[in-house]
Amino acid sequence: MKKAPYKLGLKKDDIVQVISGKEKGKKGKLLSIFPEEQRVTVEKLNMLKRHTKGDGKTRQPGIVEREGKIHISNVLLVSDKVGRGVRTKLKKLDDGKRVRVCMKTGDVLDKV
């Protein structure tokens, strides 16, 4: 039986802050989200080195650096007003839109 995807509360291009691990305290833009794995990739964080073999025609051999995945529980959405990662909740507006709201200040974090 397959497990239902985890509701992440994050979107691509959000600015997030890492709250644990070797990259703790660093901020970056979300590049991709993997709901099935409950992981995200953040721009220029958790860099991995991959040794590649050339194919003789187009691909060059060498070491390629790319972003690794980080577990969703280790990142928080950054609030512009607070300036760091904050916990969020969903709130329904009068016009029916659902927006993310900062739990600390009550500010709307989505661009409405």
N, CA, C and O atoms as CSV, one atom per row, in Angstrom:
chain,resi,resn,atom,element,x,y,z
A,1,MET,N,N,0.846,-1.187,0.000
A,1,MET,CA,C,0.000,0.000,0.000
A,1,MET,C,C,0.888,1.245,0.000
A,1,MET,O,O,1.782,1.384,0.834
A,2,LYS,N,N,0.628,2.144,-0.945
A,2,LYS,CA,C,1.452,3.340,-1.092
A,2,LYS,C,C,0.992,4.427,-0.131
A,2,LYS,O,O,-0.204,4.645,0.060
A,3,LYS,N,N,1.968,5.106,0.470
A,3,LYS,CA,C,1.685,6.187,1.415
A,3,LYS,C,C,1.319,7.456,0.651
A,3,LYS,O,O,1.908,7.747,-0.390
A,4,ALA,N,N,0.355,8.206,1.162
A,4,ALA,CA,C,-0.063,9.462,0.522
A,4,ALA,C,C,1.049,10.494,0.637
A,4,ALA,O,O,1.763,10.517,1.640
A,5,PRO,N,N,1.214,11.362,-0.388
A,5,PRO,CA,C,2.260,12.391,-0.318
A,5,PRO,C,C,2.038,13.347,0.854
A,5,PRO,O,O,0.908,13.703,1.189
A,6,TYR,N,N,3.132,13.740,1.451
A,6,TYR,CA,C,3.122,14.656,2.585
A,6,TYR,C,C,2.810,16.053,2.100
A,6,TYR,O,O,3.346,16.481,1.078
A,7,LYS,N,N,1.952,16.779,2.808
A,7,LYS,CA,C,1.641,18.162,2.442
A,7,LYS,C,C,2.792,19.046,2.930
A,7,LYS,O,O,3.025,19.170,4.132
A,8,LEU,N,N,3.500,19.649,1.991
A,8,LEU,CA,C,4.747,20.311,2.327
A,8,LEU,C,C,4.589,21.750,2.785
A,8,LEU,O,O,5.339,22.189,3.657
A,9,GLY,N,N,3.654,22.496,2.239
A,9,GLY,CA,C,3.496,23.890,2.626
A,9,GLY,C,C,4.553,24.792,2.028
A,9,GLY,O,O,4.672,25.952,2.423
A,10,LEU,N,N,5.322,24.283,1.084
A,10,LEU,CA,C,6.355,25.064,0.405
A,10,LEU,C,C,6.093,25.020,-1.087
A,10,LEU,O,O,5.452,24.098,-1.591
A,11,LYS,N,N,6.599,26.032,-1.794
A,11,LYS,CA,C,6.448,26.101,-3.243
A,11,LYS,C,C,7.804,26.362,-3.871
A,11,LYS,O,O,8.717,26.862,-3.214
A,12,LYS,N,N,7.931,26.024,-5.136
A,12,LYS,CA,C,9.164,26.279,-5.862
A,12,LYS,C,C,9.444,27.787,-5.855
A,12,LYS,O,O,8.512,28.589,-5.918
A,13,ASP,N,N,10.704,28.169,-5.780
A,13,ASP,CA,C,11.184,29.556,-5.745
A,13,ASP,C,C,10.953,30.257,-4.404
A,13,ASP,O,O,11.217,31.455,-4.299
A,14,ASP,N,N,10.467,29.549,-3.375
A,14,ASP,CA,C,10.399,30.119,-2.029
A,14,ASP,C,C,11.807,30.265,-1.474
A,14,ASP,O,O,12.701,29.497,-1.828
A,15,ILE,N,N,12.004,31.251,-0.606
A,15,ILE,CA,C,13.267,31.384,0.111
A,15,ILE,C,C,13.105,30.644,1.439
A,15,ILE,O,O,12.177,30.919,2.200
A,16,VAL,N,N,14.016,29.701,1.713
A,16,VAL,CA,C,13.942,28.901,2.927
A,16,VAL,C,C,15.249,28.998,3.704
A,16,VAL,O,O,16.289,29.362,3.155
A,17,GLN,N,N,15.176,28.666,4.994
A,17,GLN,CA,C,16.353,28.640,5.855
A,17,GLN,C,C,16.496,27.227,6.406
A,17,GLN,O,O,15.519,26.616,6.839
A,18,VAL,N,N,17.729,26.715,6.387
A,18,VAL,CA,C,18.011,25.392,6.925
A,18,VAL,C,C,18.154,25.513,8.440
A,18,VAL,O,O,18.878,26.379,8.933
A,19,ILE,N,N,17.459,24.639,9.180
A,19,ILE,CA,C,17.452,24.753,10.637
A,19,ILE,C,C,18.250,23.667,11.342
A,19,ILE,O,O,18.413,23.719,12.561
A,20,SER,N,N,18.756,22.671,10.591
A,20,SER,CA,C,19.604,21.662,11.216
A,20,SER,C,C,20.496,21.013,10.168
A,20,SER,O,O,20.216,21.068,8.970
A,21,GLY,N,N,21.571,20.401,10.640
A,21,GLY,CA,C,22.513,19.749,9.741
A,21,GLY,C,C,23.725,20.624,9.483
A,21,GLY,O,O,23.905,21.659,10.125
A,22,LYS,N,N,24.556,20.203,8.536
A,22,LYS,CA,C,25.813,20.914,8.284
A,22,LYS,C,C,25.604,22.289,7.652
A,22,LYS,O,O,26.500,23.131,7.715
A,23,GLU,N,N,24.471,22.529,7.059
A,23,GLU,CA,C,24.171,23.817,6.419
A,23,GLU,C,C,23.290,24.703,7.307
A,23,GLU,O,O,22.661,25.633,6.802
A,24,LYS,N,N,23.233,24.439,8.597
A,24,LYS,CA,C,22.347,25.147,9.523
A,24,LYS,C,C,22.552,26.658,9.464
A,24,LYS,O,O,23.681,27.149,9.497
A,25,GLY,N,N,21.420,27.396,9.376
A,25,GLY,CA,C,21.463,28.851,9.376
A,25,GLY,C,C,21.529,29.472,8.004
A,25,GLY,O,O,21.293,30.673,7.865
A,26,LYS,N,N,21.844,28.687,6.973
A,26,LYS,CA,C,21.981,29.231,5.616
A,26,LYS,C,C,20.624,29.337,4.946
A,26,LYS,O,O,19.714,28.553,5.219
A,27,LYS,N,N,20.504,30.324,4.061
A,27,LYS,CA,C,19.258,30.552,3.324
A,27,LYS,C,C,19.496,30.309,1.846
A,27,LYS,O,O,20.615,30.455,1.353
A,28,GLY,N,N,18.435,29.938,1.144
A,28,GLY,CA,C,18.532,29.727,-0.293
A,28,GLY,C,C,17.162,29.569,-0.911
A,28,GLY,O,O,16.152,29.472,-0.213
A,29,LYS,N,N,17.142,29.545,-2.248
A,29,LYS,CA,C,15.902,29.429,-3.008
A,29,LYS,C,C,15.609,27.957,-3.283
A,29,LYS,O,O,16.517,27.192,-3.609
A,30,LEU,N,N,14.339,27.558,-3.152
A,30,LEU,CA,C,13.953,26.178,-3.439
A,30,LEU,C,C,13.997,25.941,-4.940
A,30,LEU,O,O,13.373,26.670,-5.711
A,31,LEU,N,N,14.738,24.917,-5.351
A,31,LEU,CA,C,14.832,24.574,-6.762
A,31,LEU,C,C,13.806,23.532,-7.156
A,31,LEU,O,O,13.171,23.641,-8.205
A,32,SER,N,N,13.641,22.515,-6.312
A,32,SER,CA,C,12.672,21.465,-6.616
A,32,SER,C,C,12.182,20.827,-5.320
A,32,SER,O,O,12.840,20.880,-4.281
A,33,ILE,N,N,10.996,20.221,-5.425
A,33,ILE,CA,C,10.350,19.599,-4.274
A,33,ILE,C,C,9.987,18.168,-4.654
A,33,ILE,O,O,9.493,17.918,-5.753
A,34,PHE,N,N,10.235,17.228,-3.739
A,34,PHE,CA,C,9.925,15.824,-3.951
A,34,PHE,C,C,8.970,15.362,-2.849
A,34,PHE,O,O,9.430,14.864,-1.821
A,35,PRO,N,N,7.640,15.514,-3.034
A,35,PRO,CA,C,6.687,15.202,-1.970
A,35,PRO,C,C,6.696,13.732,-1.557
A,35,PRO,O,O,6.467,13.422,-0.388
A,36,GLU,N,N,6.959,12.816,-2.504
A,36,GLU,CA,C,6.951,11.387,-2.182
A,36,GLU,C,C,8.079,11.044,-1.211
A,36,GLU,O,O,7.918,10.191,-0.338
A,37,GLU,N,N,9.221,11.713,-1.371
A,37,GLU,CA,C,10.379,11.465,-0.521
A,37,GLU,C,C,10.441,12.416,0.677
A,37,GLU,O,O,11.275,12.233,1.564
A,38,GLN,N,N,9.579,13.415,0.711
A,38,GLN,CA,C,9.559,14.468,1.723
A,38,GLN,C,C,10.895,15.207,1.759
A,38,GLN,O,O,11.433,15.481,2.832
A,39,ARG,N,N,11.421,15.523,0.585
A,39,ARG,CA,C,12.715,16.192,0.482
A,39,ARG,C,C,12.636,17.346,-0.517
A,39,ARG,O,O,11.768,17.384,-1.389
A,40,VAL,N,N,13.576,18.289,-0.359
A,40,VAL,CA,C,13.672,19.446,-1.246
A,40,VAL,C,C,15.135,19.662,-1.629
A,40,VAL,O,O,16.041,19.184,-0.946
A,41,THR,N,N,15.360,20.389,-2.734
A,41,THR,CA,C,16.709,20.835,-3.060
A,41,THR,C,C,16.739,22.347,-2.963
A,41,THR,O,O,15.833,23.030,-3.441
A,42,VAL,N,N,17.794,22.867,-2.337
A,42,VAL,CA,C,17.952,24.305,-2.128
A,42,VAL,C,C,19.183,24.766,-2.900
A,42,VAL,O,O,20.221,24.105,-2.897
A,43,GLU,N,N,19.047,25.912,-3.560
A,43,GLU,CA,C,20.106,26.439,-4.413
A,43,GLU,C,C,21.409,26.660,-3.641
A,43,GLU,O,O,21.425,27.348,-2.621
A,44,LYS,N,N,22.494,26.074,-4.135
A,44,LYS,CA,C,23.856,26.214,-3.606
A,44,LYS,C,C,24.021,25.717,-2.164
A,44,LYS,O,O,24.929,26.164,-1.463
A,45,LEU,N,N,23.158,24.800,-1.713
A,45,LEU,CA,C,23.294,24.200,-0.389
A,45,LEU,C,C,23.343,22.680,-0.520
A,45,LEU,O,O,22.746,22.111,-1.435
A,46,ASN,N,N,24.055,22.025,0.395
A,46,ASN,CA,C,24.219,20.573,0.415
A,46,ASN,C,C,24.816,20.082,-0.911
A,46,ASN,O,O,24.296,19.156,-1.533
A,47,MET,N,N,25.905,20.714,-1.324
A,47,MET,CA,C,26.534,20.393,-2.604
A,47,MET,C,C,27.184,19.008,-2.571
A,47,MET,O,O,27.882,18.658,-1.619
A,48,LEU,N,N,26.943,18.229,-3.625
A,48,LEU,CA,C,27.512,16.900,-3.791
A,48,LEU,C,C,28.444,16.903,-4.986
A,48,LEU,O,O,28.225,17.639,-5.949
A,49,LYS,N,N,29.490,16.078,-4.930
A,49,LYS,CA,C,30.397,15.949,-6.064
A,49,LYS,C,C,30.140,14.618,-6.744
A,49,LYS,O,O,30.064,13.579,-6.088
A,50,ARG,N,N,30.009,14.653,-8.049
A,50,ARG,CA,C,29.725,13.458,-8.834
A,50,ARG,C,C,30.830,13.302,-9.872
A,50,ARG,O,O,31.067,14.212,-10.665
A,51,HIS,N,N,31.499,12.171,-9.873
A,51,HIS,CA,C,32.547,11.907,-10.852
A,51,HIS,C,C,31.893,11.332,-12.104
A,51,HIS,O,O,31.224,10.300,-12.046
A,52,THR,N,N,32.091,12.005,-13.234
A,52,THR,CA,C,31.459,11.565,-14.471
A,52,THR,C,C,32.497,11.085,-15.466
A,52,THR,O,O,33.632,11.562,-15.489
A,53,LYS,N,N,32.094,10.148,-16.272
A,53,LYS,CA,C,32.944,9.577,-17.303
A,53,LYS,C,C,32.538,10.201,-18.635
A,53,LYS,O,O,31.347,10.295,-18.930
A,54,GLY,N,N,33.499,10.624,-19.438
A,54,GLY,CA,C,33.192,11.208,-20.733
A,54,GLY,C,C,32.772,10.150,-21.725
A,54,GLY,O,O,33.174,8.991,-21.616
A,55,ASP,N,N,31.958,10.546,-22.698
A,55,ASP,CA,C,31.518,9.583,-23.711
A,55,ASP,C,C,32.339,9.685,-24.996
A,55,ASP,O,O,32.068,8.976,-25.965
A,56,GLY,N,N,33.345,10.568,-25.004
A,56,GLY,CA,C,34.217,10.675,-26.178
A,56,GLY,C,C,33.737,11.641,-27.228
A,56,GLY,O,O,34.512,12.022,-28.106
A,57,LYS,N,N,32.476,12.055,-27.171
A,57,LYS,CA,C,31.937,12.959,-28.190
A,57,LYS,C,C,31.573,14.320,-27.601
A,57,LYS,O,O,32.180,15.337,-27.933
A,58,THR,N,N,30.567,14.320,-26.718
A,58,THR,CA,C,30.075,15.604,-26.211
A,58,THR,C,C,30.324,15.797,-24.721
A,58,THR,O,O,30.760,16.871,-24.305
A,59,ARG,N,N,30.054,14.779,-23.910
A,59,ARG,CA,C,30.150,14.938,-22.467
A,59,ARG,C,C,31.606,14.881,-22.006
A,59,ARG,O,O,32.334,13.944,-22.336
A,60,GLN,N,N,32.021,15.886,-21.245
A,60,GLN,CA,C,33.394,15.957,-20.748
A,60,GLN,C,C,33.542,15.140,-19.465
A,60,GLN,O,O,32.638,15.143,-18.630
A,61,PRO,N,N,34.659,14.448,-19.295
A,61,PRO,CA,C,34.890,13.764,-18.028
A,61,PRO,C,C,35.292,14.774,-16.950
A,61,PRO,O,O,35.800,15.850,-17.265
A,62,GLY,N,N,35.068,14.434,-15.700
A,62,GLY,CA,C,35.469,15.317,-14.617
A,62,GLY,C,C,34.555,15.207,-13.428
A,62,GLY,O,O,33.788,14.253,-13.301
A,63,ILE,N,N,34.641,16.198,-12.552
A,63,ILE,CA,C,33.849,16.224,-11.326
A,63,ILE,C,C,32.767,17.288,-11.475
A,63,ILE,O,O,33.059,18.454,-11.743
A,64,VAL,N,N,31.515,16.871,-11.298
A,64,VAL,CA,C,30.372,17.770,-11.421
A,64,VAL,C,C,29.788,17.995,-10.036
A,64,VAL,O,O,29.548,17.038,-9.300
A,65,GLU,N,N,29.556,19.257,-9.674
A,65,GLU,CA,C,28.924,19.576,-8.398
A,65,GLU,C,C,27.457,19.887,-8.632
A,65,GLU,O,O,27.100,20.592,-9.576
A,66,ARG,N,N,26.603,19.345,-7.751
A,66,ARG,CA,C,25.176,19.631,-7.841
A,66,ARG,C,C,24.585,19.631,-6.441
A,66,ARG,O,O,25.212,19.163,-5.491
A,67,GLU,N,N,23.365,20.163,-6.322
A,67,GLU,CA,C,22.699,20.247,-5.031
A,67,GLU,C,C,22.127,18.891,-4.636
A,67,GLU,O,O,21.551,18.185,-5.464
A,68,GLY,N,N,22.289,18.536,-3.370
A,68,GLY,CA,C,21.698,17.317,-2.837
A,68,GLY,C,C,20.361,17.627,-2.190
A,68,GLY,O,O,20.014,18.788,-1.975
A,69,LYS,N,N,19.616,16.576,-1.884
A,69,LYS,CA,C,18.302,16.750,-1.274
A,69,LYS,C,C,18.430,16.930,0.244
A,69,LYS,O,O,19.312,16.357,0.883
A,70,ILE,N,N,17.528,17.739,0.799
A,70,ILE,CA,C,17.451,17.990,2.242
A,70,ILE,C,C,16.043,17.604,2.688
A,70,ILE,O,O,15.073,17.866,1.978
A,71,HIS,N,N,15.929,16.987,3.856
A,71,HIS,CA,C,14.611,16.602,4.348
A,71,HIS,C,C,13.776,17.845,4.656
A,71,HIS,O,O,14.294,18.858,5.127
A,72,ILE,N,N,12.487,17.748,4.385
A,72,ILE,CA,C,11.572,18.887,4.518
A,72,ILE,C,C,11.504,19.413,5.953
A,72,ILE,O,O,11.244,20.597,6.166
A,73,SER,N,N,11.734,18.542,6.934
A,73,SER,CA,C,11.660,18.971,8.331
A,73,SER,C,C,12.849,19.839,8.722
A,73,SER,O,O,12.838,20.449,9.792
A,74,ASN,N,N,13.869,19.906,7.878
A,74,ASN,CA,C,15.066,20.682,8.198
A,74,ASN,C,C,15.075,22.069,7.561
A,74,ASN,O,O,16.082,22.773,7.640
A,75,VAL,N,N,13.965,22.475,6.930
A,75,VAL,CA,C,13.897,23.815,6.340
A,75,VAL,C,C,12.623,24.526,6.797
A,75,VAL,O,O,11.595,23.898,7.047
A,76,LEU,N,N,12.721,25.862,6.901
A,76,LEU,CA,C,11.575,26.708,7.235
A,76,LEU,C,C,11.469,27.834,6.223
A,76,LEU,O,O,12.481,28.330,5.727
A,77,LEU,N,N,10.247,28.235,5.916
A,77,LEU,CA,C,9.999,29.357,5.024
A,77,LEU,C,C,10.466,30.647,5.675
A,77,LEU,O,O,10.208,30.869,6.858
A,78,VAL,N,N,11.156,31.511,4.914
A,78,VAL,CA,C,11.682,32.768,5.447
A,78,VAL,C,C,10.639,33.875,5.282
A,78,VAL,O,O,10.082,34.066,4.201
A,79,SER,N,N,10.389,34.595,6.368
A,79,SER,CA,C,9.481,35.738,6.356
A,79,SER,C,C,10.297,37.004,6.113
A,79,SER,O,O,11.356,37.185,6.714
A,80,ASP,N,N,9.809,37.881,5.234
A,80,ASP,CA,C,10.514,39.142,4.954
A,80,ASP,C,C,10.534,40.047,6.182
A,80,ASP,O,O,11.530,40.725,6.435
A,81,LYS,N,N,9.457,40.063,6.938
A,81,LYS,CA,C,9.363,40.951,8.086
A,81,LYS,C,C,10.262,40.488,9.237
A,81,LYS,O,O,10.949,41.304,9.852
A,82,VAL,N,N,10.261,39.195,9.527
A,82,VAL,CA,C,11.065,38.651,10.623
A,82,VAL,C,C,12.519,38.482,10.177
A,82,VAL,O,O,13.436,38.674,10.974
A,83,GLY,N,N,12.733,38.124,8.910
A,83,GLY,CA,C,14.084,37.992,8.379
A,83,GLY,C,C,14.726,36.637,8.592
A,83,GLY,O,O,15.910,36.459,8.306
A,84,ARG,N,N,13.964,35.681,9.089
A,84,ARG,CA,C,14.487,34.329,9.281
A,84,ARG,C,C,13.354,33.332,9.067
A,84,ARG,O,O,12.225,33.718,8.762
A,85,GLY,N,N,13.663,32.054,9.227
A,85,GLY,CA,C,12.666,31.017,9.029
A,85,GLY,C,C,11.571,31.065,10.079
A,85,GLY,O,O,11.851,31.245,11.264
A,86,VAL,N,N,10.323,30.906,9.652
A,86,VAL,CA,C,9.183,30.927,10.569
A,86,VAL,C,C,8.248,29.767,10.256
A,86,VAL,O,O,8.203,29.266,9.133
A,87,ARG,N,N,7.509,29.359,11.267
A,87,ARG,CA,C,6.488,28.338,11.055
A,87,ARG,C,C,5.271,29.001,10.427
A,87,ARG,O,O,5.004,30.183,10.644
A,88,THR,N,N,4.543,28.218,9.646
A,88,THR,CA,C,3.406,28.776,8.918
A,88,THR,C,C,2.159,27.926,9.131
A,88,THR,O,O,2.225,26.763,9.529
A,89,LYS,N,N,1.028,28.551,8.851
A,89,LYS,CA,C,-0.239,27.837,8.830
A,89,LYS,C,C,-1.042,28.360,7.648
A,89,LYS,O,O,-0.742,29.428,7.113
A,90,LEU,N,N,-2.053,27.617,7.244
A,90,LEU,CA,C,-2.908,28.038,6.142
A,90,LEU,C,C,-4.114,28.782,6.688
A,90,LEU,O,O,-4.674,28.411,7.719
A,91,LYS,N,N,-4.508,29.843,5.981
A,91,LYS,CA,C,-5.672,30.629,6.384
A,91,LYS,C,C,-6.496,30.907,5.143
A,91,LYS,O,O,-5.946,31.185,4.077
A,92,LYS,N,N,-7.789,30.835,5.271
A,92,LYS,CA,C,-8.680,31.100,4.147
A,92,LYS,C,C,-9.139,32.548,4.215
A,92,LYS,O,O,-9.675,32.982,5.235
A,93,LEU,N,N,-8.934,33.301,3.132
A,93,LEU,CA,C,-9.352,34.699,3.079
A,93,LEU,C,C,-10.826,34.801,2.730
A,93,LEU,O,O,-11.465,33.803,2.399
A,94,ASP,N,N,-11.364,36.016,2.806
A,94,ASP,CA,C,-12.785,36.246,2.519
A,94,ASP,C,C,-13.147,35.888,1.082
A,94,ASP,O,O,-14.253,35.418,0.817
A,95,ASP,N,N,-12.212,36.110,0.147
A,95,ASP,CA,C,-12.498,35.822,-1.261
A,95,ASP,C,C,-12.303,34.337,-1.605
A,95,ASP,O,O,-12.450,33.953,-2.765
A,96,GLY,N,N,-11.975,33.504,-0.614
A,96,GLY,CA,C,-11.851,32.065,-0.833
A,96,GLY,C,C,-10.443,31.568,-1.079
A,96,GLY,O,O,-10.219,30.360,-1.156
A,97,LYS,N,N,-9.484,32.483,-1.203
A,97,LYS,CA,C,-8.100,32.072,-1.422
A,97,LYS,C,C,-7.500,31.536,-0.132
A,97,LYS,O,O,-7.801,32.023,0.958
A,98,ARG,N,N,-6.632,30.512,-0.271
A,98,ARG,CA,C,-5.897,29.984,0.878
A,98,ARG,C,C,-4.473,30.512,0.801
A,98,ARG,O,O,-3.801,30.350,-0.218
A,99,VAL,N,N,-4.013,31.139,1.871
A,99,VAL,CA,C,-2.681,31.732,1.893
A,99,VAL,C,C,-1.907,31.211,3.099
A,99,VAL,O,O,-2.496,30.763,4.084
A,100,ARG,N,N,-0.580,31.275,3.009
A,100,ARG,CA,C,0.277,30.897,4.131
A,100,ARG,C,C,0.476,32.111,5.031
A,100,ARG,O,O,0.747,33.213,4.555
A,101,VAL,N,N,0.339,31.898,6.328
A,101,VAL,CA,C,0.412,32.980,7.304
A,101,VAL,C,C,1.495,32.633,8.326
A,101,VAL,O,O,1.599,31.490,8.770
A,102,CYS,N,N,2.299,33.635,8.693
A,102,CYS,CA,C,3.326,33.461,9.711
A,102,CYS,C,C,2.642,33.276,11.062
A,102,CYS,O,O,1.779,34.068,11.441
A,103,MET,N,N,3.033,32.221,11.793
A,103,MET,CA,C,2.400,31.953,13.089
A,103,MET,C,C,2.839,32.943,14.159
A,103,MET,O,O,2.120,33.153,15.136
A,104,LYS,N,N,4.003,33.551,13.990
A,104,LYS,CA,C,4.534,34.472,14.991
A,104,LYS,C,C,3.896,35.861,14.873
A,104,LYS,O,O,3.436,36.422,15.868
A,105,THR,N,N,3.870,36.418,13.642
A,105,THR,CA,C,3.402,37.784,13.452
A,105,THR,C,C,2.001,37.872,12.852
A,105,THR,O,O,1.350,38.910,12.965
A,106,GLY,N,N,1.527,36.797,12.215
A,106,GLY,CA,C,0.214,36.821,11.564
A,106,GLY,C,C,0.237,37.424,10.177
A,106,GLY,O,O,-0.819,37.618,9.575
A,107,ASP,N,N,1.431,37.730,9.648
A,107,ASP,CA,C,1.544,38.314,8.307
A,107,ASP,C,C,1.298,37.260,7.231
A,107,ASP,O,O,1.635,36.089,7.404
A,108,VAL,N,N,0.706,37.695,6.117
A,108,VAL,CA,C,0.504,36.827,4.966
A,108,VAL,C,C,1.816,36.720,4.208
A,108,VAL,O,O,2.402,37.737,3.836
A,109,LEU,N,N,2.285,35.498,3.975
A,109,LEU,CA,C,3.571,35.285,3.320
A,109,LEU,C,C,3.459,35.113,1.812
A,109,LEU,O,O,4.450,35.271,1.098
A,110,ASP,N,N,2.260,34.790,1.316
A,110,ASP,CA,C,2.071,34.634,-0.124
A,110,ASP,C,C,1.852,35.991,-0.762
A,110,ASP,O,O,1.301,36.911,-0.157
A,111,LYS,N,N,2.304,36.084,-2.007
A,111,LYS,CA,C,2.037,37.304,-2.781
A,111,LYS,C,C,0.606,37.229,-3.293
A,111,LYS,O,O,0.310,36.456,-4.204
A,112,VAL,N,N,-0.282,38.028,-2.713
A,112,VAL,CA,C,-1.711,37.972,-3.059
A,112,VAL,C,C,-2.007,38.835,-4.249
A,112,VAL,O,O,-3.156,38.913,-4.685
